[in-house]
């Protein structure tokens, strides 16, 4: 296996400033680094390098997405506003909790372009699969506005590029971030050529978003699926979600490319959610997605980094994913995994019920014949 690796130090220079968790530093909130800070992602890149795996990955140079590529997904007004606010010194992506600095317009374009570059390499066969460690994240961004720390919707921009520029007929987006992929869902809800499946903590963020009845609209009816899992879900629940919902949906849809919005905030140490995954769970989920890509689209799988806010644990989860993509196992041992195993990882009855409720909707996914 040849695994592509997108990484650029400039991603870490996206300036979210000071805050108090996700909120601005004001009133009684004592200033500290904003929760969407570089640490978790930089330490992930550092562990990949220190493990020795980095030298065996195929580097894919990130590039800046063109305005035309952004505007396949985003409105001109949104792109111009981000550009102008950055030029003025500081701005916010759209929800009042997603600050950015003067370089962030270009860095956000680099993030979208980094995922595009990974998709181009996989579709061209230069690499078998790829991981794009980009920042800022993207899956909450709408066509007309950023949201939830996201400026441009990196995976959505790459999916549209694959469709419009690379001749890909159908794209599946599987969102593993613990928060609902509401931006990507909104962008593709009426598009029958893109299947968007989100596995997330029920009600975590955005509140009331990602419910079972959100299944797409018009010609896109059936191409949106949500799996809202109860808080406290671990490996058993997530594996059941893939086995009972995601993989059967992929079997029906038969994508030509699978994109994964790869958030690590479902890990058991994350401050922004209440799920229980560990590095070996991410390893198992990645293997299932690799197998699905091999079945349906000649292995074409691209994983793009999203959330994950534990600077000490994201690196071990991320390394597990990249090891699995590359078909290798380094000498790195996860020192935190046994504690998370002890909290309980088996599928429980209330989690099974949530998965089965979502599984009942798979029959609505458009069915395409095998090629």
N, C-alpha and C positions, 0 to 999 in steps of 0.2 A: 504494500500500500504506500502511495505517495500522498502525504497530507500537506496541504497548503497552509500557510501561517501568515495572517495579516496582522502587523503590529507596527505602530509608529509612535515614537516618543511624543510627537506633537499632540496626540490624543490626551496626554496627561496635562497639557497646558490649557485645556478648557477650564476657565476660571469661574467656579460657582461661588466664590467668596465665602463670607462668614454667615453663620446661621445658628439655629438651635434645632438640630435634627433637620427636618424638611422645611422649617419655618424661618422667615427672616429674623435676624437679630434685632429686636426692638422691645420696648417696654420692659417686662421682667425677664426676657430671654437673654441670658448672658451670652455674648458672642463665642462661637466655636466654629471649626470648619463645617461647612455645609455637609449634609449626609452623603450627597453624591460627590464625593471627593476622589482624588486619584488613587488612594492607597490600595484598595482591594485589587484594582486592575493592574497597577504597576507590580504589586507583589505576586500576582498570578504570572505575569510575564517573566518576572525574576525567577520564580520557581521552575518554570518551564526551561529557562536557560540553565539554572544551576543543576537541574536533574540530568543534564546532558541530552535531553530529548530535543531541545531547540535546534541543535546542530544537525539533526536528522530530519527536520521539517523543511519543506520547500518554501522559501520566503516569497511572498506575493507583495510587491510594492503597492502601498495604498496610493490612490490618486484622488484628486478633488472631483466630486461630481459636478457636471456642468449644470448651469441653470436650466437648460432644456430637460436634462434627466430629472432634476428635482420637480419640475413643473409637469411631468407625467403623473405626479401624485399630488403635489401641493399647488395651492393657488399662487398666482403671481404676487398678490398682496401680502401673503405670508412670507414669501421669500424676501421681498423687498423690505418688509418691516424688520425682519431679523438682521438683514444687512445694514439697514440704517441705524438701528439701535446699537449694534456692535460698533459701528463707525463713530457713534456719539460717546462711546466709552463703556456703557453697561446697558443691559436690557433684561427682559424676562420672556421666556418662551411662550407664555400665554395664561398661566394659572396663578401667577403671583408667588409661586414657590419654586420656580425653575430659572434662577438667575444665570446670567452669562456675562462674560467680559468682552473686551474689544477684539480678541482674536477668535472668538467662538463661532462666528459665522463661517470663517474659512475652515475651522476645525470640524464643525458639524458637516460641512460639505465633504471634508476628508473622510469622516465616518461613513457617510452614505456611499462615497466613492470606494471606500475600502471593501464594503460588502459587495458592491458591483464588481470590483476586481476579483474577488473570490469566486463569484458566480461565473464570470468570464473564464477563469482558469479551469473550473470544474467542467463547464459546458464544452470548452475546447479540448478537454482531455489532458491538459498539461499536468493536472493533479487529479487524484481519485476523489478526494473530498477536501474540505477546508474549514478552518476556524478563523474567524475575523474578530480579533480582540480590539474592538473599537469603542470610542467614547466621544461625545455623549451617546446615551442609549436612544432608542427610537420608537418602541412599539406603542407608546401612548400618544404620539403625535398624530393629529388629524390633518386633513387636507388643508384646512384654513388656519390652523393654530398648533403650536407646540403645547405640551402638557406633561405633567408627571416627570420632570427632569429631561424630557425629550424635545429636541428642536425639529429635526427632520426624521421621518419614519424610514430608517435605514433599510429594513427588510422589505417594506412596501416598495421603496424606490428600486431596490434590486429585483424584486419580483416583476415589476412593470418593465424594467430594462430587459429581463430575460424574455418576456413576452413580445415586446415591441422590436428589440434589436437583435435578439439571438435566436429567434425562431422557435422558442419553447411554447408548446401548445397549452399545457396545464401545469400550474404551480401549486404545491401544497405548502402552507405555512403552519408549522406546529410550534406553539408558544408554550414554553416550559417555565417562564417567569411566574413567580408566585402571585403577581398582580395581573388582572385581566388585560389582555391585549386589545383594548378598546379602540385604539387608533387604527390599527390594521383591520379590525373588524368593520369599522365604519367605512374605510376606504374601499373595501372589497365586498361589502354586503350585497350589492346587486350585480356582482361580476361572476358569471358562471365558470370562468376559466381559472379562478383561484379558490382553493379550499382553505379556510382559516379555522384552525382548531386551537382553542386555548384551554389549558389545564391550570387552574388557579385556586387560591384560597377563597372560599365563598365569602363574599362581602368585604374583602380586605381593601381593595382599591381598584377602581373608584367605587364608592359605596353604591350598591344597587346595580352594578354593571356586571355583565357576563352571566346572565341567567339562562336557564334552559330554553326559554321561549324565544331567545334571539337566534334565529336560524337562517338569516338572510332574507332578502327581499326581491320581488319581481323575478327577473331571469336568474338571479343568484339564490333563489330559495333552495335551502338544503345545503348550501356551501359554507355555512357558518355553523360551527359546533362549539359548545362550551361545556366544560366539565368542572363545575364548582365543587371543590372538595372541602370537607369540614376542617377546621383548624385541628392541628395535631396529627395530620396525615403523614405517614412515612412511606418507606419503600413499598410495602404491600399495596397501599392505596394507589400510588403512582404507577406501579406495574400493572395493576388491574385497569387503570384508566387507559394505559396504552393498549393492553391486550383486548379490552372490551369495546373501546371507542376509537382510539386513534388508528390502530392497525386495520380494523375492519373498514373504517372510513377511507383509508388509503387504498384498500383492496377494491373498493367501489369506484373511487375517483380516478385511480391510475395516473398519478402525476408523472410528468417528465422531469421534474426537479423538486426536491424537498428542501425548504429553507426552515431552519429552526431558530426561533427567537429564544436564545439560551440565557435565561436569567438564573442566577444561583441564589436568589433570595428565598427559595424554599428550603434552604439548609437550616438545620436546627439551631444555629447560633446567630441567625440574622436578626437585626433589631427592627426590621420593617415588616415582619410577618410572624406567623406562629406555626410553621410546618416543621417537619422533622427529618428531612433528607440528609444523607451523608455522602461522602465521596463515592463509596461503592454503589450506592443507589444511582447516582448520576452515571456511573460506569455502565450499569445494567440498562438504564433507559437509552443511553447512546447506542449500545449494541443492538437494541431492538430497532432503533431508527436506521442504523446502518443496514441491518438485514432487510428492512422494508425498502430502502433505496436500492439495494441490490436486486430485489424482486421486481420493482416497478420501473426504475429509471436508470439502469446501468450504474447504480451506485452514486448517482449525482446527489450529494448531500452537502449543504453549506450551513454551518452554525455561526450565528452572529451574536456577539455578547450584548446582554441587556443589563438587568439589575444584579444586585448582590452587594451587600453593605457591611459584611464582616471582613475586615482586612486580614484577620488571621486565618479564616477558614475558606473563603472563596478560592485562594490559591490551590488548596488541595482538591477541591471539587473540580476546578478548572483543569488541573493537571490530569485528573482521572478521565475527563472527557477527551482531552487531546491524546492521551495514551491510547484510549479505545479507538479513536479515529485512525491513529497510526498503526494499530495492531501491535503495540509494544507495551512493556511494563518496566518502568525504571526501578531503581533501588529505593525510591522515596517511599517511606511508610507514613501513613496519615496518623498523627499522634492523637487526634481528637475522635476518631471514628468509634472506638469502643464505648465511650460515654454515650454517644447517640444511639448505638445499638441497645444499650441498657434501658433507654426510655421506651422501647417498644416500637417495632417496625411492622408487625403483622397487620394484615387487613382486618379491620373490625366491622361489625355488622352495620353500623350507621354509615361507615365509609363505603361499604359494598352497596348499600342502598343508593347513595349518591351516584356511584359509578353506573349502576344499572339504569337509573333514571336517564342518564345521558346516553347510555348504549341504546335505549329505545329509539333515539332520534337518528341513529346511523342509517336506518332504512330510507330516510329522506335525502341522503346524499346522492347526487346524480351518479348513475352507474355507467361506466364506459367499458367497452369491450377491450379485451387484452390485445396488445399489438404483437 
